Amino acid sequence: MFSALVLSVLVDRKLTGGVEGNRTPDLLIANEALSQLSYNPKTTSTVDFFVVLSREIIYIFILSYNEKEKKMFEGIIMVLIAFIVVVLIRLLTLYCWILLAACLFVNLEAFGILNSRNRIVWNVGVFFERVTEPVLEPVRRIVPIVGGIDISPIVVFFAIEYIIEPILYRLLIA
């Protein structure tokens, strides 16, 4: 649907020139407009940088369209960005639940409540290991095991909940 919309806008777009007055009549005004473009934004955080960068890409992409088409494209792209951010937040929340279930599974297996010789239990354990180990292994290299307890899942959980998700929420409301 989006490609059909873009194609229809590209086909229907009129190439207008300076006769209609849509070009800058004065060189001074053009220089002032160009000086306000931010090719290297000075922001306080990485999220602000990506927000500014995405908006600049949007404006570069729709630079040659009229105001109505610009608003339409900007709205469509912002909705797509918001959708992607919401999906990422949901996936991170799902990963936190999987991480919690994997920790519970490992403890139940360690205390002998679950029998790992059972094929279903073994398959669930392999699933949890394949999903969580690529994230937990680098954290284990940095965070030591304290008193025989692996705290890497806690570190990953807190990193997701208190660092990554707030950045995504800020990107969503920006």
C-alpha positions as CSV (number, residue, x, y, z in Angstrom):
1,M,0.0,0.0,0.0
2,F,2.8,2.4,0.9
3,S,4.6,1.7,-2.4
4,A,1.4,2.3,-4.3
5,L,1.0,5.6,-2.5
6,V,4.6,6.7,-3.2
7,L,4.2,5.7,-6.9
8,S,0.9,7.6,-7.2
9,V,2.5,10.7,-5.6
10,L,5.5,10.4,-7.9
11,V,3.4,10.1,-11.0
12,D,1.0,12.9,-10.0
13,R,3.7,15.3,-9.0
14,K,4.0,18.4,-11.1
15,L,7.4,19.7,-11.8
16,T,7.1,23.4,-11.1
17,G,9.7,26.0,-11.6
18,G,10.4,29.6,-10.5
19,V,7.5,31.1,-12.5
20,E,5.0,30.1,-9.8
21,G,7.3,31.7,-7.1
22,N,8.1,28.5,-5.2
23,R,11.9,29.1,-5.6
24,T,13.8,31.5,-3.3
25,P,13.8,34.9,-4.9
26,D,16.7,36.3,-2.9
27,L,20.2,34.9,-2.5
28,L,20.4,36.2,1.1
29,I,17.3,34.3,2.1
30,A,18.7,31.2,0.4
31,N,21.9,31.5,2.4
32,E,20.1,32.0,5.6
33,A,17.9,28.9,4.9
34,L,21.0,26.9,4.1
35,S,22.8,28.0,7.2
36,Q,20.0,26.6,9.4
37,L,20.4,23.1,8.0
38,S,22.0,20.9,10.5
39,Y,24.4,18.4,8.9
40,N,26.1,17.7,12.3
41,P,23.6,18.2,15.0
42,K,24.9,19.0,18.5
43,T,22.7,17.0,20.8
44,T,22.8,15.9,24.3
45,S,22.3,12.3,23.6
46,T,22.5,9.6,21.0
47,V,18.7,9.4,20.9
48,D,18.4,13.1,20.1
49,F,21.0,12.6,17.3
50,F,19.0,9.8,15.7
51,V,15.8,11.8,16.0
52,V,17.4,14.8,14.3
53,L,19.0,12.5,11.7
54,S,15.7,10.7,10.9
55,R,13.9,14.1,10.5
56,E,16.7,15.3,8.2
57,I,16.4,12.2,6.1
58,I,12.7,12.7,5.9
59,Y,13.1,16.3,4.8
60,I,15.8,15.4,2.2
61,F,13.5,12.6,0.9
62,I,10.5,14.9,0.5
63,L,12.4,18.1,-0.3
64,S,11.1,18.5,-3.8
65,Y,7.4,17.9,-3.0
66,N,4.8,20.6,-2.2
67,E,3.7,21.3,1.4
68,K,0.7,18.9,1.4
69,E,2.8,16.0,0.1
70,K,5.5,16.8,2.6
71,K,3.1,16.6,5.5
72,M,1.7,13.4,4.2
73,F,5.1,11.7,3.8
74,E,6.3,13.0,7.1
75,G,3.2,11.6,8.8
76,I,3.6,8.2,7.1
77,I,7.3,7.9,8.0
78,M,6.7,9.0,11.6
79,V,4.0,6.4,11.9
80,L,6.3,3.7,10.5
81,I,9.1,4.8,12.9
82,A,6.7,4.7,15.9
83,F,5.5,1.3,14.8
84,I,9.0,0.0,14.7
85,V,9.8,1.4,18.1
86,V,6.7,-0.1,19.6
87,V,7.5,-3.5,18.1
88,L,11.1,-3.3,19.5
89,I,9.7,-2.4,23.0
90,R,7.3,-5.4,22.8
91,L,10.1,-7.7,21.7
92,L,12.4,-6.5,24.6
93,T,9.5,-7.1,27.0
94,L,9.0,-10.6,25.6
95,Y,12.8,-11.2,25.9
96,C,12.7,-10.2,29.6
97,W,9.9,-12.7,30.2
98,I,11.9,-15.4,28.4
99,L,15.0,-14.5,30.5
100,L,12.9,-14.8,33.7
101,A,11.5,-18.2,32.6
102,A,15.0,-19.4,31.7
103,C,16.3,-18.5,35.1
104,L,13.4,-20.3,36.7
105,F,13.9,-23.3,34.5
106,V,17.6,-23.5,35.3
107,N,16.8,-23.4,39.1
108,L,14.1,-26.0,38.8
109,E,16.4,-28.2,36.9
110,A,19.3,-27.7,39.4
111,F,17.1,-28.6,42.3
112,G,15.9,-31.8,40.6
113,I,12.3,-30.7,40.2
114,L,12.6,-31.0,36.4
115,N,14.2,-34.1,34.8
116,S,16.4,-33.0,31.9
117,R,16.4,-36.6,30.6
118,N,12.7,-36.0,29.6
119,R,12.7,-35.0,25.9
120,I,10.3,-32.1,26.3
121,V,12.2,-30.7,29.2
122,W,15.4,-31.0,27.4
123,N,14.0,-29.2,24.3
124,V,12.7,-26.4,26.4
125,G,16.2,-26.1,28.1
126,V,17.9,-26.0,24.7
127,F,15.5,-23.3,23.5
128,F,16.2,-21.2,26.6
129,E,19.9,-21.7,26.2
130,R,19.9,-20.7,22.5
131,V,17.8,-17.6,23.1
132,T,19.5,-16.3,26.3
133,E,23.2,-17.3,26.0
134,P,24.1,-15.0,23.1
135,V,23.2,-12.1,25.3
136,L,24.3,-13.5,28.7
137,E,27.7,-14.8,27.6
138,P,29.3,-11.3,26.9
139,V,27.9,-10.0,30.2
140,R,29.4,-13.0,32.1
141,R,32.8,-12.0,30.7
142,I,32.4,-8.6,32.3
143,V,30.4,-9.3,35.5
144,P,32.0,-11.9,37.8
145,I,30.1,-14.7,39.5
146,V,29.4,-13.6,43.0
147,G,29.3,-16.3,45.7
148,G,28.6,-19.0,43.1
149,I,25.5,-17.1,41.8
150,D,25.4,-15.9,38.2
151,I,24.0,-12.3,38.3
152,S,24.3,-11.8,34.5
153,P,20.6,-12.2,33.9
154,I,19.9,-9.5,36.5
155,V,22.3,-7.2,34.8
156,V,20.7,-7.9,31.4
157,F,17.2,-7.4,32.8
158,F,18.1,-4.1,34.4
159,A,19.9,-2.9,31.2
160,I,16.8,-3.6,29.2
161,E,14.3,-2.2,31.6
162,Y,16.2,0.9,32.8
163,I,18.5,1.8,29.8
164,I,17.3,0.4,26.5
165,E,13.5,0.7,26.9
166,P,13.6,4.3,28.3
167,I,15.7,5.3,25.2
168,L,13.1,3.7,22.9
169,Y,10.3,5.4,24.8
170,R,12.1,8.8,24.4
171,L,12.5,8.1,20.7
172,L,8.8,7.3,20.5
173,I,7.7,10.5,22.1
174,A,10.3,12.7,20.3
